[in-house]
């Protein structure tokens, strides 16, 4: 029997989106935790196949107790070499845990909408092809952690995907659905006017062009990521 995937979310209304649907189709139950609202994190990954920390409006540099607790907890999947995936804030937490700088763009730029990424040669060994553009919603980035391998790079924020052992971090949001983009561009409408951000109509126009390749990439990536568990 497949062990569940630990899902860490940061908002009351957050969902694992397309990733959750894909995992369920593969036969995995989802163990959803929200440490921000008091849910505990396991002291061992023995009962889980892997773990995913999703995004949120917080910063990995924040001093909130739940942020520090999640960052410290990353030692558990890393020590046990269990598949881990950090998405946006989750990737920044992983980078922070590994000693890297998490920073705002020096010119105040944000990535909100679809933006180009370029896979590295190592990234192509993980899955190929990668989408030409991916969905972003962030104004902080991070440096490549020491000992990590760069999988994909971007322009305003150079580190877009990396891995270290069985842990992966992606700055972009492969989990978004049409509903997600509708919700984010309404509730976070002001962020679409940040320097470098794309306004709401472009999000949907670009989704029609780039989402099919993103869907194919996610399926291939999850197969690779789950394959590390040996189940």
Backbone bond lengths (Angstrom), bond angles and torsions (degrees), N, CA, C in turn:
res aa  C-N    CA-C-N  psi(-1)  N-CA   C-N-CA  omega(-1)  CA-C   N-CA-C  phi
1 X - - - 1.478 - - 1.520 109.81 -
2 X 1.337 115.62 134.94 1.454 120.30 -179.29 1.525 110.46 -70.99
3 X 1.312 115.49 135.24 1.459 119.76 175.63 1.533 109.44 -79.93
4 X 1.319 118.33 151.06 1.465 120.51 -175.39 1.527 112.71 -69.17
5 X 1.317 114.18 165.19 1.462 122.41 173.32 1.521 108.01 -98.94
6 X 1.321 116.62 128.23 1.461 121.08 175.63 1.523 109.06 -77.09
7 X 1.327 116.47 124.04 1.466 123.47 -178.61 1.518 108.33 -114.85
8 X 1.331 117.62 120.58 1.463 122.16 -179.98 1.527 108.81 -109.84
9 X 1.333 115.96 118.69 1.467 122.93 -178.55 1.525 110.01 -118.51
10 X 1.351 116.26 162.67 1.462 119.74 -171.49 1.521 115.18 -122.90
11 X 1.309 117.94 -4.92 1.456 121.03 178.54 1.528 108.66 -127.24
12 X 1.314 116.66 155.23 1.468 120.15 178.41 1.524 111.03 -62.04
13 X 1.340 116.94 -33.81 1.469 120.87 -176.15 1.521 112.90 -97.80
14 X 1.337 118.47 2.05 1.462 120.82 -178.01 1.522 110.78 -67.08
15 X 1.326 115.10 152.38 1.466 120.75 174.73 1.524 108.35 -142.00
16 X 1.344 116.97 158.87 1.465 119.49 177.09 1.523 113.18 -77.54
17 X 1.324 117.64 -0.06 1.452 122.02 170.65 1.519 114.09 54.96
18 X 1.320 115.12 -136.43 1.461 121.30 -176.59 1.523 112.03 -61.23
19 X 1.328 117.45 -33.30 1.464 119.92 178.41 1.524 110.29 -64.95
20 X 1.322 116.94 -41.87 1.452 120.20 177.29 1.521 111.91 -60.83
21 X 1.343 116.68 -44.16 1.462 120.38 178.14 1.528 110.54 -60.35
22 X 1.338 116.39 -44.38 1.466 120.79 -177.47 1.522 111.55 -65.23
23 X 1.318 117.05 -40.06 1.464 120.20 179.69 1.519 111.06 -66.79
24 X 1.317 116.96 -41.99 1.464 120.11 179.09 1.529 110.78 -63.49
25 X 1.337 116.51 -40.07 1.468 118.90 177.75 1.524 111.47 -61.87
26 X 1.324 116.90 -28.99 1.462 121.03 178.46 1.526 112.31 -83.49
27 X 1.313 117.12 0.47 1.455 120.60 175.23 1.511 115.86 96.64
28 X 1.345 117.79 9.46 1.463 121.32 -178.34 1.522 110.93 -95.05
29 X 1.324 116.02 132.81 1.462 120.80 168.67 1.528 108.38 -78.36
30 X 1.325 115.88 154.64 1.465 121.24 179.83 1.524 109.47 -110.67
31 X 1.325 115.90 124.45 1.462 122.29 175.35 1.522 106.75 -100.00
32 X 1.332 116.30 95.91 1.464 121.76 -172.39 1.527 110.16 -88.90
33 X 1.317 115.56 125.50 1.467 121.74 177.19 1.534 109.27 -124.74
34 X 1.320 114.96 145.06 1.463 122.12 175.08 1.536 108.01 -127.47
35 X 1.328 117.54 84.23 1.473 120.37 -178.16 1.526 112.97 -56.75
36 X 1.318 117.21 -28.87 1.470 120.38 178.48 1.519 111.23 -58.15
37 X 1.330 116.66 -29.19 1.470 121.33 -177.59 1.525 111.69 -108.44
38 X 1.339 116.36 21.70 1.454 120.31 170.97 1.516 116.69 101.49
39 X 1.333 118.89 -3.15 1.461 119.64 179.80 1.529 110.26 -69.39
40 X 1.332 117.62 137.33 1.469 120.13 177.90 1.525 111.81 -79.22
41 X 1.311 115.73 159.08 1.458 121.99 172.13 1.525 108.07 -107.54
42 X 1.324 118.40 143.41 1.472 120.21 -174.30 1.524 112.45 -68.47
43 X 1.311 115.25 146.55 1.459 120.71 178.22 1.505 113.49 -77.45
44 X 1.331 116.37 -13.02 1.458 122.43 175.70 1.520 108.10 -146.34
45 X 1.335 116.10 156.70 1.456 121.53 177.60 1.521 111.67 -96.79
46 X 1.318 117.64 14.23 1.461 121.23 -175.00 1.528 112.90 -58.62
47 X 1.325 117.10 -30.71 1.461 120.68 -177.59 1.522 112.94 -94.29
48 X 1.338 117.91 4.81 1.459 121.86 -177.02 1.525 111.15 -127.86
49 X 1.327 115.36 147.99 1.464 120.83 174.78 1.514 111.00 -73.37
50 X 1.311 116.82 -41.43 1.454 122.49 -177.71 1.516 109.70 -167.46
51 X 1.331 115.80 -177.86 1.474 120.97 -177.79 1.515 110.06 -141.16
52 X 1.336 115.13 146.38 1.463 121.78 176.36 1.520 108.23 -132.07
53 X 1.322 116.99 125.79 1.466 122.21 170.75 1.519 107.63 -104.01
54 X 1.320 115.48 122.47 1.458 121.39 -176.85 1.536 111.25 -90.38
55 X 1.316 115.62 -171.84 1.453 121.32 -175.38 1.515 113.70 -87.93
56 X 1.328 115.18 -173.73 1.452 122.54 179.03 1.516 109.05 173.40
57 X 1.323 117.09 167.93 1.468 120.49 -177.33 1.523 113.62 -76.89
58 X 1.330 117.31 -1.96 1.463 120.88 -178.83 1.531 110.28 -77.86
59 X 1.333 114.75 177.82 1.464 121.57 174.73 1.515 109.08 -120.47
60 X 1.328 115.65 145.41 1.465 119.43 173.86 1.520 111.36 -64.90
61 X 1.335 117.12 -13.90 1.467 121.21 177.38 1.523 112.64 -88.11
62 X 1.321 117.59 -6.79 1.467 120.58 179.99 1.526 110.85 -64.71
63 X 1.315 115.46 154.27 1.467 120.37 -178.66 1.525 112.95 -99.82
64 X 1.333 118.32 7.43 1.457 121.13 178.28 1.530 110.49 -56.80
65 X 1.325 115.10 143.68 1.467 119.25 -175.90 1.518 112.51 -57.81
66 X 1.330 118.02 -42.01 1.464 119.24 -175.73 1.525 111.15 -69.81
67 X 1.327 117.69 -31.01 1.469 120.43 176.18 1.519 110.01 -65.46
68 X 1.327 116.42 -47.93 1.472 119.87 179.48 1.526 110.26 -62.62
69 X 1.348 116.51 -38.41 1.459 120.64 -178.47 1.530 111.10 -65.79
70 X 1.330 116.64 -42.24 1.463 119.05 178.86 1.529 111.49 -65.33
71 X 1.328 116.41 -42.65 1.464 119.90 179.74 1.522 110.54 -62.57
72 X 1.321 116.44 -45.24 1.470 119.52 178.79 1.525 111.14 -64.39
73 X 1.331 116.95 -36.30 1.466 121.07 -177.67 1.525 112.67 -63.45
74 X 1.313 117.19 -23.42 1.464 120.00 -178.53 1.525 112.93 -57.72
75 X 1.314 117.45 -18.90 1.465 119.73 176.55 1.524 111.38 -62.63
76 X 1.349 117.37 -23.15 1.468 120.62 -177.56 1.528 111.36 -69.25
77 X 1.345 119.86 -59.18 1.471 117.73 178.48 1.521 112.97 -65.46
78 X 1.333 117.55 -31.42 1.462 119.24 179.56 1.526 110.80 -66.76
79 X 1.318 116.92 -44.34 1.465 120.58 -179.35 1.522 111.09 -66.95
80 X 1.341 116.67 -37.24 1.455 120.74 -177.48 1.526 112.82 -88.89
81 X 1.341 116.68 3.21 1.476 124.25 179.96 1.529 111.93 49.22
82 X 1.318 115.51 43.09 1.458 120.96 174.97 1.533 109.32 -90.77
83 X 1.333 117.94 148.45 1.458 119.22 177.40 1.524 111.54 -56.25
84 X 1.324 115.15 126.42 1.461 121.12 176.53 1.517 108.35 -130.07
85 X 1.328 116.09 142.17 1.455 122.23 175.26 1.515 109.02 -133.60
86 X 1.330 116.70 125.55 1.452 122.47 173.10 1.514 109.57 -108.49
87 X 1.325 117.00 130.06 1.458 122.62 -178.64 1.516 109.06 -115.36
88 X 1.324 117.06 122.21 1.466 124.51 178.96 1.533 109.90 55.12
89 X 1.328 119.51 -105.04 1.463 120.75 176.82 1.523 110.69 -56.18
90 X 1.332 117.44 -39.48 1.456 120.52 178.75 1.512 112.46 -61.76
91 X 1.333 117.59 -37.60 1.470 121.26 176.38 1.521 110.47 -69.12
92 X 1.330 116.33 -38.85 1.460 119.99 178.14 1.526 110.87 -65.72
93 X 1.327 117.17 -37.14 1.466 120.68 175.50 1.532 110.84 -62.76
94 X 1.337 116.10 -43.20 1.464 119.96 178.51 1.523 110.57 -62.08
95 X 1.331 117.06 -45.44 1.464 120.52 178.43 1.529 110.74 -60.92
96 X 1.324 116.37 -43.58 1.473 121.18 179.24 1.523 110.04 -61.69
97 X 1.327 117.01 -44.40 1.475 121.08 179.19 1.517 110.69 -59.20
98 X 1.322 116.52 -34.76 1.465 121.37 -177.70 1.529 112.68 -86.64
99 X 1.338 116.44 5.20 1.456 120.49 173.57 1.509 115.91 94.90
100 X 1.334 118.45 10.12 1.457 121.30 -178.39 1.523 112.14 -90.63
101 X 1.298 114.44 157.90 1.462 122.04 177.36 1.524 109.92 -76.08
102 X 1.339 116.44 134.74 1.457 123.48 169.05 1.522 106.13 -111.47
103 X 1.329 117.21 125.65 1.462 119.61 -166.47 1.523 112.42 -144.15
104 X 1.332 115.45 157.63 1.461 121.50 169.57 1.521 109.14 -86.30
105 X 1.325 115.96 151.11 1.459 120.73 178.47 1.525 109.12 -60.09
106 X 1.342 118.10 136.54 1.469 119.81 -176.71 1.529 114.10 -60.16
107 X 1.345 117.37 -24.92 1.461 120.69 178.61 1.530 112.07 -101.25
108 X 1.327 116.51 11.67 1.449 120.30 177.74 1.513 115.09 77.04
109 X 1.328 117.49 11.51 1.459 120.55 -176.98 1.528 111.40 -69.46
110 X 1.310 114.56 150.16 1.461 122.54 173.47 1.518 107.97 -125.94
111 X 1.333 115.49 159.48 1.460 121.31 169.15 1.521 106.64 -114.94
112 X 1.323 115.47 110.63 1.469 122.51 -179.31 1.525 106.06 -136.81
113 X 1.331 115.75 102.78 1.460 121.54 -173.20 1.522 109.57 126.59
114 X 1.324 116.52 -157.86 1.468 121.49 179.82 1.528 110.64 -95.05
115 X 1.347 115.17 136.22 1.468 121.81 -178.35 1.529 109.42 -141.43
116 X 1.346 116.61 152.26 1.468 119.64 -178.79 1.530 111.85 -70.52
117 X 1.320 115.37 147.12 1.457 122.07 167.57 1.526 108.24 -133.46
118 X 1.328 114.90 158.09 1.460 120.71 -178.98 1.524 108.82 -128.33
119 X 1.331 118.11 115.69 1.465 119.33 178.15 1.521 110.77 -70.57
120 X 1.312 116.05 147.18 1.462 121.48 173.51 1.527 108.60 -86.15
121 X 1.325 115.80 174.05 1.470 119.04 176.67 1.522 110.47 -59.91
122 X 1.332 116.91 -40.89 1.465 119.84 177.71 1.515 110.46 -64.49
123 X 1.336 116.55 -40.12 1.455 120.46 178.54 1.523 112.26 -59.27
124 X 1.328 116.69 -36.15 1.468 120.03 179.85 1.517 112.15 -70.59
125 X 1.327 117.36 -21.40 1.465 118.49 175.83 1.526 111.34 -76.75
126 X 1.326 116.50 -20.82 1.476 120.54 177.07 1.517 110.01 -75.57
127 X 1.327 116.51 -50.48 1.465 121.94 172.67 1.521 107.84 -162.05
128 X 1.290 115.77 149.64 1.459 121.55 -176.51 1.534 108.35 -152.45
129 X 1.341 118.46 132.14 1.457 127.01 6.78 1.529 112.96 -87.46
130 X 1.330 115.13 166.95 1.454 122.74 171.74 1.535 108.25 -98.18
131 X 1.315 117.63 154.41 1.472 118.89 175.73 1.524 110.84 -66.88
132 X 1.316 115.93 150.43 1.471 120.12 178.43 1.526 110.96 -68.09
133 X 1.329 116.82 -38.20 1.459 121.17 178.58 1.523 109.07 -134.85
134 X 1.326 115.34 150.29 1.464 121.81 -177.57 1.525 109.23 -131.18
135 X 1.342 115.34 159.88 1.456 120.05 -177.60 1.524 110.61 -84.46
136 X 1.329 114.92 131.26 1.456 121.82 -177.00 1.534 110.18 -125.21
137 X 1.338 114.33 152.67 1.471 119.52 172.95 1.529 106.99 -156.40
138 X 1.332 115.84 79.63 1.471 119.12 -176.08 1.525 109.72 -161.65
139 X 1.320 114.50 158.64 1.462 121.05 172.55 1.523 111.53 -131.12
140 X 1.317 116.49 11.86 1.461 121.47 172.12 1.517 109.14 -123.79
141 X 1.325 115.37 151.66 1.450 121.75 175.41 1.513 108.97 -132.60
142 X 1.330 116.51 -169.44 1.460 119.89 -177.94 1.521 109.56 -152.64
143 X 1.315 114.61 157.61 1.461 120.98 175.05 1.523 109.71 -82.30
144 X 1.322 115.68 155.40 1.461 120.59 177.49 1.521 109.21 -66.99
145 X 1.332 117.93 123.23 1.471 119.87 -179.80 1.535 112.19 -62.56
146 X 1.303 116.10 150.05 1.455 121.68 177.04 1.527 109.57 -60.42
147 X 1.319 116.68 130.20 1.451 121.84 179.38 1.510 114.53 86.32
148 X 1.335 118.06 -5.19 1.461 121.38 -179.72 1.524 110.21 -88.37
149 X 1.324 115.22 159.49 1.461 121.92 177.82 1.526 109.36 -107.23
150 X 1.327 116.84 130.17 1.453 122.19 178.48 1.529 108.96 -77.73
151 X 1.334 116.08 125.21 1.458 121.04 -178.69 1.524 113.18 -102.98
152 X 1.331 116.54 -30.03 1.467 120.55 179.52 1.516 108.63 -155.60
153 X 1.318 115.42 147.02 1.463 120.95 -177.94 1.519 110.03 -128.22
154 X 1.348 114.41 161.14 1.449 120.93 179.07 1.514 110.39 -134.53
155 X 1.325 115.66 -169.43 1.462 120.69 -175.42 1.529 111.89 -94.26
156 X 1.318 117.53 -71.19 1.468 120.18 -177.64 1.525 111.55 -64.90
157 X 1.327 116.12 -36.40 1.463 121.93 178.56 1.528 107.30 -124.18
158 X 1.336 117.72 100.76 1.469 121.24 -168.62 1.526 115.31 -61.21
159 X 1.332 118.38 -38.13 1.464 120.13 -176.49 1.530 108.98 -90.54
160 X 1.334 115.93 109.64 1.461 120.93 -178.39 1.524 113.13 -108.99
161 X 1.309 118.03 -22.93 1.467 120.99 177.02 1.521 108.32 -159.34
162 X 1.338 115.63 141.48 1.460 119.89 178.00 1.520 109.38 -151.46
163 X 1.311 114.92 166.44 1.466 119.87 173.27 1.517 109.30 -141.18
164 X 1.306 114.10 151.98 1.453 121.37 172.81 1.528 105.94 -144.04
165 X 1.304 116.32 110.89 1.459 120.29 -173.04 1.512 110.27 64.26
166 X 1.328 116.68 -126.28 1.469 121.37 179.38 1.525 111.85 -97.91
167 X 1.322 117.57 12.30 1.459 122.58 179.30 1.528 110.10 -104.42
168 X 1.331 115.02 136.38 1.462 122.01 -178.93 1.526 109.55 -126.78
169 X 1.314 115.34 147.09 1.450 120.80 173.87 1.516 109.74 -132.70
170 X 1.336 117.30 133.49 1.462 121.95 175.28 1.521 108.54 -127.19
171 X 1.323 115.45 134.39 1.462 119.84 -179.47 1.523 111.25 -75.94
172 X 1.320 117.12 -26.25 1.466 121.85 -174.81 1.530 111.18 -89.77
173 X 1.339 115.50 -178.57 1.469 122.18 -172.17 1.531 111.16 -119.09
174 X 1.331 118.34 84.96 1.472 119.39 178.25 1.521 113.36 -72.93
175 X 1.337 117.63 -9.87 1.470 120.68 -175.38 1.521 113.51 -86.44
176 X 1.345 118.60 -9.07 1.468 119.20 -170.75 1.527 111.93 -68.09
177 X 1.310 114.54 142.16 1.456 123.58 172.84 1.530 108.08 -111.85
178 X 1.331 115.66 174.89 1.465 119.19 175.66 1.526 109.85 -57.96
179 X 1.318 116.91 -41.33 1.457 121.22 179.60 1.535 110.89 -62.58
180 X 1.330 116.79 -39.81 1.461 120.38 178.94 1.523 110.64 -59.16
181 X 1.320 115.74 -48.14 1.470 119.77 -177.67 1.524 110.54 -64.72
182 X 1.331 116.99 -39.44 1.474 119.51 175.67 1.524 110.57 -57.28
183 X 1.329 116.66 -46.85 1.465 121.31 -176.63 1.529 111.46 -67.81
184 X 1.332 116.83 -47.55 1.462 119.83 -176.86 1.526 112.11 -64.72
185 X 1.332 117.14 -40.32 1.468 119.15 -176.53 1.520 112.53 -75.69
186 X 1.344 117.40 -12.23 1.465 120.64 172.39 1.523 109.67 -91.07
187 X 1.342 116.37 -54.99 1.468 119.46 -176.74 1.529 112.23 -69.43
188 X 1.318 116.98 -31.19 1.461 120.40 179.85 1.513 112.24 -109.81
189 X 1.352 115.92 32.78 1.472 120.76 -173.11 1.529 112.10 -54.37
190 X 1.328 117.34 -37.69 1.465 120.15 -177.06 1.528 111.47 -60.94
191 X 1.328 117.14 -30.00 1.468 119.47 -178.48 1.521 112.50 -70.14
192 X 1.322 117.82 -18.62 1.463 119.68 178.26 1.531 111.54 -74.45
193 X 1.322 117.09 -3.73 1.460 121.32 177.58 1.529 112.23 -109.57
194 X 1.329 117.49 7.12 1.465 120.27 175.03 1.517 110.02 -68.89
195 X 1.339 118.18 156.70 1.471 120.02 178.08 1.529 111.24 -56.22
196 X 1.316 116.14 127.76 1.455 121.28 178.66 1.511 114.44 88.41
197 X 1.347 117.35 -13.74 1.470 120.63 -178.41 1.527 110.34 -76.38
198 X 1.332 114.94 157.54 1.458 121.22 176.36 1.521 109.45 -103.74
199 X 1.322 115.55 142.18 1.449 119.62 -177.78 1.525 111.07 -79.76
200 X 1.313 115.08 164.02 1.464 122.46 -165.92 1.531 114.55 -51.43
201 X 1.338 120.85 -47.61 1.474 118.68 -177.79 1.530 113.38 -57.34
202 X 1.337 117.08 -34.16 1.466 120.09 -179.11 1.526 111.83 -66.77
203 X 1.325 117.59 -29.53 1.463 120.40 179.73 1.529 110.71 -61.06
204 X 1.306 116.67 -43.07 1.471 120.56 -177.39 1.521 111.56 -79.07
205 X 1.342 116.81 -36.77 1.465 119.33 177.03 1.524 110.34 -63.81
206 X 1.323 116.75 -44.23 1.464 120.45 -179.67 1.527 111.64 -69.85
207 X 1.322 117.08 -33.21 1.466 119.89 178.99 1.529 110.85 -60.02
208 X 1.324 116.60 -39.52 1.463 119.92 179.71 1.526 111.44 -61.79
209 X 1.326 116.44 -28.99 1.464 121.15 -177.53 1.524 111.55 -86.90
210 X 1.338 116.95 -44.65 1.468 120.74 -167.61 1.532 115.26 -103.68
211 X 1.318 117.80 -15.83 1.462 118.03 -175.65 1.532 114.10 -66.85
212 X 1.337 120.62 -37.96 1.474 118.44 179.12 1.525 113.11 -55.88
213 X 1.322 117.80 -42.21 1.469 120.25 178.25 1.522 110.92 -69.04
214 X 1.330 117.48 -34.02 1.458 120.50 177.14 1.516 111.88 -65.38
215 X 1.324 116.63 -36.19 1.465 121.43 178.53 1.532 110.39 -65.52
216 X 1.340 116.20 -43.22 1.465 120.79 179.15 1.528 110.27 -64.92
217 X 1.335 116.19 -43.28 1.469 120.05 179.47 1.519 111.04 -61.14
218 X 1.323 117.82 -44.51 1.459 120.77 -177.60 1.524 110.84 -61.02
219 X 1.323 117.78 -42.56 1.465 120.36 179.39 1.522 110.55 -60.46
220 X 1.334 116.82 -44.68 1.466 120.31 -179.93 1.525 110.81 -67.29
221 X 1.330 116.81 -40.34 1.460 119.82 -179.53 1.521 111.06 -64.37
222 X 1.325 117.67 -45.81 1.461 120.29 -179.29 1.525 111.36 -62.45
223 X 1.330 117.11 -37.61 1.465 119.79 176.46 1.529 110.08 -60.63
224 X 1.326 116.54 -43.48 1.466 121.11 178.34 1.531 110.78 -65.63
225 X 1.313 116.17 -46.45 1.468 121.50 -176.57 1.522 111.41 -63.55
226 X 1.327 116.12 -45.62 1.464 119.95 179.74 1.522 112.00 -70.42
227 X 1.330 116.98 -27.27 1.447 121.30 179.47 1.519 112.88 -62.48
228 X 1.333 117.03 -21.83 1.461 120.54 178.99 1.526 111.47 -69.07
229 X 1.348 116.75 -22.78 1.455 120.21 -176.06 1.520 112.44 -76.17
230 X 1.339 116.49 -18.37 1.455 120.22 178.03 1.514 114.26 69.21
231 X 1.350 116.17 25.13 1.474 119.14 -179.78 1.527 110.80 -95.02
